[in-house]
Amino acid sequence: MFSRPKARHSQNAYVTNDLDRALSIWRDDYGVPEFYVFENDTPGLVSSPEYRMKIALANVGGMEIELIEPLPGLAPMHAEVLPQDGSFAMCFHHAALRVDGELGDFEEYMASLDPAVHPVVWSGGLGDLMRYTYTDERATLGHYLEHVWFDARMYEQMASAIPVYPTR
């Protein structure tokens, strides 16, 4: 799964029920002073099923770190690992594999996955600029995998907004 043509492990993602607290932990305990923070309410973004969440991104030593706060009742797949009693948590949720190349490369990559082994649980995109698909790998890996593709220009624009911190 992690060694497929044109795909590379590009991100580790965590879900939390308190994004501000999670950001302070990453700042104070892990030396990442700033993240790019936004909500996934981009016009034209299509997903099945619909989800709403706050997202924070930083690039640390070449690996993107994503922090996700599911908005109440609007992102059940992301909220499922969080405690029901409301106590603070930050839990690993998924690794992302970015597929390089053209949209056709992403479509070919996704067609190569056996859905009986890698069941699709969420997918979406933004026109011809971005696609993502989550597969449920919890039975074997203990977490989800996100498979994502960006048009090169969109990726450059997005990457320019994400703070970058080299390893020391």
Phi and psi restraints in degrees (value plus and minus 20) as a CYANA .aco file:
   2 PHE   PHI    -102.9   -62.9
   2 PHE   PSI     -26.9    13.1
   3 SER   PHI    -143.2  -103.2
   3 SER   PSI      40.3    80.3
   4 ARG   PHI    -123.4   -83.4
   4 ARG   PSI     130.4   170.4
   5 PRO   PHI     -75.3   -35.3
   5 PRO   PSI     116.3   156.3
   6 LYS   PHI      47.5    87.5
   6 LYS   PSI     -13.4    26.6
   7 ALA   PHI    -134.6   -94.6
   7 ALA   PSI     123.4   163.4
   8 ARG   PHI    -161.0  -121.0
   8 ARG   PSI     126.9   166.9
   9 HIS   PHI     -87.8   -47.8
   9 HIS   PSI      96.2   136.2
  10 SER   PHI    -142.4  -102.4
  10 SER   PSI     -30.6     9.4
  11 GLN   PHI    -175.3  -135.3
  11 GLN   PSI     125.3   165.3
  12 ASN   PHI    -137.7   -97.7
  12 ASN   PSI     113.5   153.5
  13 ALA   PHI    -143.6  -103.6
  13 ALA   PSI     121.9   161.9
  14 TYR   PHI    -145.9  -105.9
  14 TYR   PSI     124.6   164.6
  15 VAL   PHI    -126.5   -86.5
  15 VAL   PSI     130.1   170.1
  16 THR   PHI    -166.9  -126.9
  16 THR   PSI     138.3   178.3
  17 ASN   PHI    -121.3   -81.3
  17 ASN   PSI     -15.0    25.0
  18 ASP   PHI    -170.2  -130.2
  18 ASP   PSI      71.1   111.1
  19 LEU   PHI     -81.5   -41.5
  19 LEU   PSI     -60.0   -20.0
  20 ASP   PHI     -81.1   -41.1
  20 ASP   PSI     -62.9   -22.9
  21 ARG   PHI     -86.9   -46.9
  21 ARG   PSI     -61.6   -21.6
  22 ALA   PHI     -82.0   -42.0
  22 ALA   PSI     -61.7   -21.7
  23 LEU   PHI     -81.9   -41.9
  23 LEU   PSI     -59.5   -19.5
  24 SER   PHI     -87.7   -47.7
  24 SER   PSI     -54.3   -14.3
  25 ILE   PHI     -85.0   -45.0
  25 ILE   PSI     -66.1   -26.1
  26 TRP   PHI     -83.9   -43.9
  26 TRP   PSI     -54.8   -14.8
  27 ARG   PHI     -91.1   -51.1
  27 ARG   PSI     -72.3   -32.3
  28 ASP   PHI     -99.2   -59.2
  28 ASP   PSI     -57.4   -17.4
  29 ASP   PHI    -118.5   -78.5
  29 ASP   PSI     -43.8    -3.8
  30 TYR   PHI    -142.2  -102.2
  30 TYR   PSI     -15.7    24.3
  31 GLY   PHI      49.9    89.9
  31 GLY   PSI       8.7    48.7
  32 VAL   PHI    -130.5   -90.5
  32 VAL   PSI      75.7   115.7
  33 PRO   PHI     -92.1   -52.1
  33 PRO   PSI     -42.0    -2.0
  34 GLU   PHI    -168.7  -128.7
  34 GLU   PSI     123.4   163.4
  35 PHE   PHI    -145.3  -105.3
  35 PHE   PSI     135.4   175.4
  36 TYR   PHI    -105.1   -65.1
  36 TYR   PSI      99.6   139.6
  37 VAL   PHI    -135.2   -95.2
  37 VAL   PSI     115.7   155.7
  38 PHE   PHI    -179.9  -139.9
  38 PHE   PSI     149.7   189.7
  39 GLU   PHI    -125.5   -85.5
  39 GLU   PSI     130.3   170.3
  40 ASN   PHI    -104.1   -64.1
  40 ASN   PSI      37.2    77.2
  41 ASP   PHI    -133.7   -93.7
  41 ASP   PSI      13.3    53.3
  42 THR   PHI     -82.6   -42.6
  42 THR   PSI     108.2   148.2
  43 PRO   PHI     -77.9   -37.9
  43 PRO   PSI     113.8   153.8
  44 GLY   PHI      70.7   110.7
  44 GLY   PSI     -29.5    10.5
  45 LEU   PHI     -91.2   -51.2
  45 LEU   PSI     105.4   145.4
  46 VAL   PHI    -136.8   -96.8
  46 VAL   PSI     114.2   154.2
  47 SER   PHI    -165.4  -125.4
  47 SER   PSI     134.0   174.0
  48 SER   PHI    -154.0  -114.0
  48 SER   PSI      92.2   132.2
  49 PRO   PHI     -96.0   -56.0
  49 PRO   PSI     151.6   191.6
  50 GLU   PHI     -88.2   -48.2
  50 GLU   PSI     120.1   160.1
  51 TYR   PHI    -157.7  -117.7
  51 TYR   PSI     129.0   169.0
  52 ARG   PHI    -154.5  -114.5
  52 ARG   PSI     113.2   153.2
  53 MET   PHI    -180.0  -140.0
  53 MET   PSI     141.0   181.0
  54 LYS   PHI    -113.0   -73.0
  54 LYS   PSI     120.4   160.4
  55 ILE   PHI    -150.7  -110.7
  55 ILE   PSI     120.8   160.8
  56 ALA   PHI    -149.3  -109.3
  56 ALA   PSI     114.5   154.5
  57 LEU   PHI    -149.1  -109.1
  57 LEU   PSI     119.3   159.3
  58 ALA   PHI    -165.4  -125.4
  58 ALA   PSI     129.2   169.2
  59 ASN   PHI    -125.0   -85.0
  59 ASN   PSI      96.9   136.9
  60 VAL   PHI    -139.7   -99.7
  60 VAL   PSI      89.2   129.2
  61 GLY   PHI      39.4    79.4
  61 GLY   PSI      12.9    52.9
  62 GLY   PHI      70.0   110.0
  62 GLY   PSI     -26.6    13.4
  63 MET   PHI    -129.2   -89.2
  63 MET   PSI     106.7   146.7
  64 GLU   PHI     -97.3   -57.3
  64 GLU   PSI     113.6   153.6
  65 ILE   PHI    -127.1   -87.1
  65 ILE   PSI     107.1   147.1
  66 GLU   PHI    -138.0   -98.0
  66 GLU   PSI     109.5   149.5
  67 LEU   PHI    -132.6   -92.6
  67 LEU   PSI     112.1   152.1
  68 ILE   PHI    -146.1  -106.1
  68 ILE   PSI     107.2   147.2
  69 GLU   PHI    -131.5   -91.5
  69 GLU   PSI      87.6   127.6
  70 PRO   PHI     -84.6   -44.6
  70 PRO   PSI     114.4   154.4
  71 LEU   PHI     -95.5   -55.5
  71 LEU   PSI     121.9   161.9
  72 PRO   PHI     -70.0   -30.0
  72 PRO   PSI     101.8   141.8
  73 GLY   PHI      54.6    94.6
  73 GLY   PSI     -17.6    22.4
  74 LEU   PHI    -135.0   -95.0
  74 LEU   PSI     -17.8    22.2
  75 ALA   PHI    -171.4  -131.4
  75 ALA   PSI      46.2    86.2
  76 PRO   PHI     -81.3   -41.3
  76 PRO   PSI     -55.5   -15.5
  77 MET   PHI     -83.9   -43.9
  77 MET   PSI     -53.5   -13.5
  78 HIS   PHI    -103.0   -63.0
  78 HIS   PSI     -50.9   -10.9
  79 ALA   PHI    -100.5   -60.5
  79 ALA   PSI     -37.6     2.4
  80 GLU   PHI     -78.7   -38.7
  80 GLU   PSI     -47.1    -7.1
  81 VAL   PHI    -108.4   -68.4
  81 VAL   PSI     -27.0    13.0
  82 LEU   PHI    -103.3   -63.3
  82 LEU   PSI     128.1   168.1
  83 PRO   PHI     -84.1   -44.1
  83 PRO   PSI     120.9   160.9
  84 GLN   PHI     -94.3   -54.3
  84 GLN   PSI     -40.5    -0.5
  85 ASP   PHI    -103.0   -63.0
  85 ASP   PSI     -19.3    20.7
  86 GLY   PHI      64.5   104.5
  86 GLY   PSI     -22.1    17.9
  87 SER   PHI     -86.0   -46.0
  87 SER   PSI     129.6   169.6
  88 PHE   PHI     -80.6   -40.6
  88 PHE   PSI     120.6   160.6
  89 ALA   PHI    -172.2  -132.2
  89 ALA   PSI     131.5   171.5
  90 MET   PHI    -158.5  -118.5
  90 MET   PSI      93.6   133.6
  91 CYS   PHI    -144.7  -104.7
  91 CYS   PSI     121.1   161.1
  92 PHE   PHI     -81.3   -41.3
  92 PHE   PSI     118.4   158.4
  93 HIS   PHI    -142.3  -102.3
  93 HIS   PSI     -69.1   -29.1
  94 HIS   PHI    -177.5  -137.5
  94 HIS   PSI     138.5   178.5
  95 ALA   PHI    -125.6   -85.6
  95 ALA   PSI     126.1   166.1
  96 ALA   PHI    -131.1   -91.1
  96 ALA   PSI     119.8   159.8
  97 LEU   PHI    -132.8   -92.8
  97 LEU   PSI      95.4   135.4
  98 ARG   PHI    -111.2   -71.2
  98 ARG   PSI     107.9   147.9
  99 VAL   PHI    -114.5   -74.5
  99 VAL   PSI     101.3   141.3
 100 ASP   PHI    -107.1   -67.1
 100 ASP   PSI     138.3   178.3
 101 GLY   PHI      91.5   131.5
 101 GLY   PSI    -169.5  -129.5
 102 GLU   PHI    -116.4   -76.4
 102 GLU   PSI     149.5   189.5
 103 LEU   PHI     -75.6   -35.6
 103 LEU   PSI     -59.1   -19.1
 104 GLY   PHI     -80.3   -40.3
 104 GLY   PSI     -52.7   -12.7
 105 ASP   PHI     -85.8   -45.8
 105 ASP   PSI     -59.5   -19.5
 106 PHE   PHI     -86.1   -46.1
 106 PHE   PSI     -64.5   -24.5
 107 GLU   PHI     -81.9   -41.9
 107 GLU   PSI     -60.6   -20.6
 108 GLU   PHI     -84.9   -44.9
 108 GLU   PSI     -63.0   -23.0
 109 TYR   PHI     -79.0   -39.0
 109 TYR   PSI     -69.1   -29.1
 110 MET   PHI     -84.3   -44.3
 110 MET   PSI     -57.4   -17.4
 111 ALA   PHI     -85.6   -45.6
 111 ALA   PSI     -42.3    -2.3
 112 SER   PHI    -100.1   -60.1
 112 SER   PSI     -30.9     9.1
 113 LEU   PHI    -106.1   -66.1
 113 LEU   PSI     111.3   151.3
 114 ASP   PHI     -98.7   -58.7
 114 ASP   PSI      92.5   132.5
 115 PRO   PHI     -84.7   -44.7
 115 PRO   PSI     -39.5     0.5
 116 ALA   PHI     -92.4   -52.4
 116 ALA   PSI     -49.8    -9.8
 117 VAL   PHI    -113.5   -73.5
 117 VAL   PSI     -54.2   -14.2
 118 HIS   PHI    -145.2  -105.2
 118 HIS   PSI      54.8    94.8
 119 PRO   PHI     -86.6   -46.6
 119 PRO   PSI     111.8   151.8
 120 VAL   PHI     -98.3   -58.3
 120 VAL   PSI     109.6   149.6
 121 VAL   PHI    -139.4   -99.4
 121 VAL   PSI     -33.6     6.4
 122 TRP   PHI    -182.9  -142.9
 122 TRP   PSI     118.6   158.6
 123 SER   PHI    -173.1  -133.1
 123 SER   PSI     142.0   182.0
 124 GLY   PHI    -199.2  -159.2
 124 GLY   PSI    -191.6  -151.6
 125 GLY   PHI    -197.5  -157.5
 125 GLY   PSI     158.8   198.8
 126 LEU   PHI    -153.4  -113.4
 126 LEU   PSI      72.8   112.8
 127 GLY   PHI      31.3    71.3
 127 GLY   PSI    -154.6  -114.6
 128 ASP   PHI    -119.9   -79.9
 128 ASP   PSI       4.7    44.7
 129 LEU   PHI    -123.7   -83.7
 129 LEU   PSI     -45.0    -5.0
 130 MET   PHI    -180.5  -140.5
 130 MET   PSI     125.1   165.1
 131 ARG   PHI    -158.8  -118.8
 131 ARG   PSI     127.5   167.5
 132 TYR   PHI    -165.6  -125.6
 132 TYR   PSI     129.2   169.2
 133 THR   PHI    -164.4  -124.4
 133 THR   PSI     113.2   153.2
 134 TYR   PHI    -123.1   -83.1
 134 TYR   PSI     114.9   154.9
 135 THR   PHI    -134.1   -94.1
 135 THR   PSI     126.7   166.7
 136 ASP   PHI    -109.3   -69.3
 136 ASP   PSI      83.4   123.4
 137 GLU   PHI    -129.3   -89.3
 137 GLU   PSI      -2.0    38.0
 138 ARG   PHI     -82.3   -42.3
 138 ARG   PSI     -53.2   -13.2
 139 ALA   PHI     -86.7   -46.7
 139 ALA   PSI     -49.7    -9.7
 140 THR   PHI    -128.6   -88.6
 140 THR   PSI     -62.1   -22.1
 141 LEU   PHI    -122.1   -82.1
 141 LEU   PSI     -38.8     1.2
 142 GLY   PHI      68.2   108.2
 142 GLY   PSI     -13.8    26.2
 143 HIS   PHI    -178.4  -138.4
 143 HIS   PSI     154.7   194.7
 144 TYR   PHI    -104.0   -64.0
 144 TYR   PSI     141.9   181.9
 145 LEU   PHI    -139.0   -99.0
 145 LEU   PSI     115.4   155.4
 146 GLU   PHI    -123.6   -83.6
 146 GLU   PSI     110.3   150.3
 147 HIS   PHI    -130.2   -90.2
 147 HIS   PSI     102.3   142.3
 148 VAL   PHI    -155.8  -115.8
 148 VAL   PSI     126.9   166.9
 149 TRP   PHI    -156.5  -116.5
 149 TRP   PSI     119.6   159.6
 150 PHE   PHI    -146.9  -106.9
 150 PHE   PSI     121.0   161.0
 151 ASP   PHI     -78.9   -38.9
 151 ASP   PSI     121.7   161.7
 152 ALA   PHI     -75.1   -35.1
 152 ALA   PSI     -61.6   -21.6
 153 ARG   PHI     -87.4   -47.4
 153 ARG   PSI     -59.8   -19.8
 154 MET   PHI     -86.3   -46.3
 154 MET   PSI     -61.1   -21.1
 155 TYR   PHI     -82.9   -42.9
 155 TYR   PSI     -61.5   -21.5
 156 GLU   PHI     -80.6   -40.6
 156 GLU   PSI     -63.8   -23.8
 157 GLN   PHI     -83.7   -43.7
 157 GLN   PSI     -65.9   -25.9
 158 MET   PHI     -84.5   -44.5
 158 MET   PSI     -66.6   -26.6
 159 ALA   PHI     -81.0   -41.0
 159 ALA   PSI     -52.1   -12.1
 160 SER   PHI     -88.8   -48.8
 160 SER   PSI     -41.3    -1.3
 161 ALA   PHI    -107.8   -67.8
 161 ALA   PSI     -37.1     2.9
 162 ILE   PHI    -110.6   -70.6
 162 ILE   PSI     103.6   143.6
 163 PRO   PHI     -80.9   -40.9
 163 PRO   PSI     120.7   160.7
 164 VAL   PHI    -135.7   -95.7
 164 VAL   PSI     111.0   151.0
 165 TYR   PHI    -147.5  -107.5
 165 TYR   PSI      91.5   131.5
 166 PRO   PHI     -90.0   -50.0
 166 PRO   PSI     136.1   176.1
 167 THR   PHI     -94.4   -54.4
 167 THR   PSI     133.1   173.1
